[in-house]
C-alpha cells in the first residue's frame, strides 16, 4: 500500500459521490497518493466502475448523524475539526494503519482548487463547495468505461431531460413542466424520454405529452436544506438514468435557463429554477 493518502470524508447522493471520486482520483494521481473513499455501502458497486483501484470504506450511519448535518465554514471550528478527524481515525483507519496520529492529518474543506499537497500522511478532504463544480468536472478527461448493451436503450435521436420535482406536494411544479415540455417538443421535434427520481411526475407528463419513461425504484429522504421529503431514484435507478442521458441527446437545466427565460422568470419561487445546478445534470 502507498504510505500517503487522500481520504474523501463526506458521502452524499450518488451523483455527487461520483463527481467527488472523479475529481479526487485526478488529484491523488497528481500527488502520487492513494485514494480512500468513504461512501454509503449501496453506492460502492457503482463507484467502482469509475475507479477500481480506490479503497472504498462503507460509511457508518453515525457518521451522517454526527457530522454530515453540520455546515462548516472555512478556517474556523477548530474543535469540530479535531473531533471529526479523531472520529474518522478511530472508526475507519486505525485497523488499516499502524501508529497513525492526528498530527498526520491535514484537513481541507473546499473544492479541488483548495487541495494542496503537504508532508502529512493523510490529506482529509471534506469536499463541499458547489461554486465550481461544472468547471472542474468539465476540465477532467474521464476515461471511458464499459457499458453493457442491455442497459443502453436509446441513441442520440432521442431527447432526454431531467424532470425535477423536489417538492411533490407543490402542484406549481407541474404547471412549470406543462409549459416547458410542449415548447421543447415543438423546438426539437424528436422523441422524448423523461428522467426523474419522482415516478408520479414522469407518469403524468409522459401520458399527457406522449413521452417515454421508465418506472424505477425510488427512495424517500428528508432534506434538511429544503425542509421536506424528497423522492429520489435508487442507486441502480440513478446509474441507469445517467447511462440513458449519456447515450442520448440530453438537455441540461442550464440550457433551459438560456433558451426559455420567459417561462422560467414566471417560476422563480420554485427553488430549482434559480438555485445552483443539480449534480445529476452536471455529471450527465
N, C-alpha and C positions, 0 to 999 in steps of 0.2 A: 504493500500500500504506500501511496505517497505520504510524505511527512507533513505536508502543508495542504490545507483545505479551505474552500469556501463552503459555507453552510447556509442554505436558504431557510430562514426561520418561520416565515408565515405561510400558512396554507389557506387558500380561498376557493373560489369557484374553479372549475376545471380549466376554463379558457385562460384565466389569469395565471393559473399554475403552469400551463403550457408556455405562456409568454415568459414567465419568470425563468423557466427551465431553459428555453432557447437563449435568453439573454445571459444568464449566469454560466451556461455552457461556453459561450463565447469568451466571457471574462476569465473563467477558470483556465481555459486553454491559453489565453494571452499571458497569464501569470504563472503558468506551469503548475497549477494546483489541481488537486482532486476536487470533486463536487459532491457534497452531501445535500440531499433534498428531503425536507420534511413534507409529507403530503398525506392527505386523507387516504386511508387504505384502499378505498374503491377507485381512486384516481391513478394509483401506481401502474396498473397494467397498461393504461393508455399513455401515461408519461414515458414509459419505457420505449414506446415507439419512436420517441423524439431523442432519446439518449439512453442507449442500452448499457453504457459504462458507468453511469452515475450510481452512487449508493443511495437508494431510496429507503427512508425510515418512516414507518406508519406514525401518523400524528395521533396524539392522545386527546381524548375529549377534554381532559382537564386543561390542556394547553389552550384550547379555544376559549374555555370559560374564564381562565385566569388572565390571559394576555391578548387575545385577538380582538376583544371588545374595547381595548384601550387605544385612544388616538394619541400617539407620541409626537411632540414637536421636536425638530432637530435641536441638538446641543443642550437640551435640558432633561430633567427627570433622571439624574444620575443614580438615584436609589432604585428606581424602577429598572434601569438597565442592568444593575448588579443582580437584582432578584431574577430578572429574565435569563441572564446568562448562567446564573447558578442553577436555575431550573433546567435549562437546556443541557448543561453539562451533566447533571446528575441523572436526568431522565433518559437521555439518548446516547451520550458519548462516553461515559465512564466505563461502560462494558466493551468499548471498541479501542480506546486509547489508554495507555498506562501513564500515570503521573501527569495528567492534564490539569492545569491550573487556570484560574480566572485571568491571570496576567497573560496567558497565552492567547486570549481573545482580543480581537479588535471589532467593536460593534459599530455597524454602519446602518443608518436609517436614511433611505432615499432611493434613487434610481441608479442606472448604470453609470451616469456621469459622476456620481458621488463615491464610487468604489475605487479605492487606490490600494495598491499592494503595500505590504509592510513586513516587518520582521516577525509578526505574530504567526503562530501555527494555524490559528483558525480566524478567518475573516467571517464574522457572523453578520449576515445581511438581512435586515428587515426591509424587504423591497416593497415600498409603499408610496410611490409617487406617480400619479397618473398624468402629469402635465406633458410628458414627453413620450408617452407610450407608443404612439403611432410613428413618430420619427425614429425612435430607437429600433422598433421591430422591423421597420422598412429598411434600415441600414444594415441588416444582418443577412448574409447569404445562408439560407436554410437548406441543408442537403435534402434531396428528395428521399422519401421513404416509400416502401412498397405498400400499395393498397390493393386488396383483393378485389377481383371483378364483381363479386357478389354484393358488395356494398356501394358500387357505383351504379346509380340508377339513371342519371341524365347527363347531357352534354351541354356544350355552350349555346345550343339552340333553345335552352330553357332559362328563363329568368328566375332567380331565387331572391327572396327578400326576407329579412328577419322581422317578423311582425311582433313588435314589442307590446307587452301588456303587463306592466309591473304593479298594477293595482286592479285586480279582476272585478272589484265592485264599482269601479269608476266607468260608467257607461259612455262618458265622453271620449274615451279611448276608441270605442267602436265607431263613434262619429268621425274621428280623425281618419281612421283607416278606410271608412266608407267614402271619404273624399280622395284619398291617396291612391288606392288600388285601381279604381276605374281610370284615373288620369294616367297611371303607369301603363295600363293595358292599351290605352289609346296611343301613347307615345312609343312604346316598344314593339307592339304587335307580335309578341311571342307568347308561347305558353308560359304560365306562371306556376311556380311551386313555392308554397308558403312554409317558412321555417318559424318556429316559435316554441318556447317552453310551455306555452299555455295551449292546450288542445282545444278549449272552447272557442277561442277567437279564430283559430285555424279552421275549425269546422264551420263557424258562422260565415267567415269571408269566403272560404272555399266553395261552399254550396251556393252562396249568393252571386259570386262572380266567376264561377266555373274554373276555379284554381285547384290544382292538385296539392295534396298534403298527406302526411302520414300521422296517424295517432300513435305517439310514442309514450313510453313510461315517463312519468314526471315525479318531482319531489316538491313538497311544500315546506318552506322555511320562513321563519320570521326575520325580517330585515330591520336591524337596529337603525340604519340610515333612513329608511322610508317610513318606519313605524307601522308596517302592515305585513301580512303574509304575502310571500311571492311564490308563484308556481314556476318552477324551473325544470328543464329537462334533466333526466338522469344522466349519469356519466356516459353510458353507452349511447343514449339518445343524442347528447351534445356532440359526441365524436362522429356519429352518423351524419348529423346536420352539417358539421364542418366539412366532411368529405363531399357532401352534396353541394355545398356552396363553392368549394374549390374547383369542382369539375363542371360547374355551370357558369352562367353569366350572373354573378352576384352583385346586387345593388346595396352598397352600404348606406347607413343612415346619413352619413356626411354628404352623400350625393343628393339626397332628398332636400337637405338644408340649402344646397346651392341651387338646385333646379326648381324647387317649389316653395320659395319663401312666402308667397302669397297665401298658401294654405297653412304652412307652419306658424306663421305670425298670428293666426287666429287661435292657436292652441298652446301658447307659451305657458299656460297654467299646468300643462302636463309636463312633469319633470323630465321625462326622457327626451322631450323636444329641445330643451335648452341645455341640459347637463352634458358632461364630457362623454366622449364616445364609449359605447359599450365594448367590453373586452372581446366578446364574440365577433363583433363587426371588425375590430382591428385585426384579429387573428385570421378571420376568413379572408 
